[in-house]
Amino acid sequence: MHIASCPCCCGTARVFAVIIENVKMWQIGCIICGLTTDYDINKGYLLTKWNARQQLENQKKWFYLVLLILLIVSIMAFFCGYFIAFKSYIAIP
């Protein structure tokens, strides 16, 4: 299964095998910023969990981008309406 890049720094993620009390555990971590998952026996579960974090971060980025665009359009509409009303108020004799 593919390992997605780090959701924080877009760095390279690696799978680490650790033996804790004679039990082989797995952990996924970024080699640049050090972000890691918890230890787990199931490697596939950790991969799914790690990749879901990347998808969530991508969704957040799109959400904030759309929110920013709506804010800019709202401000522009307000000022356009204000200037149109101001011009029509001044034009009346």
C-alpha angles and dihedrals in degrees: 000000000000120000113220121222121265113288091217105046103005088240128147116284124210135193114235126198115211129180112219118179091341092308120116108231130182132220132178119211143166114248092209108045100016098237108158142178125234120272115270138171093223111074094187092055091053092049091051091047093048094048091048089058090058092050091050091051090051090051091050091052092053092046093053092044092054090045091052092049091050090050092051092047091049092051092047091049091050093052093043090053091046094052093044090051092045092051092049091048092052094044094060109096 
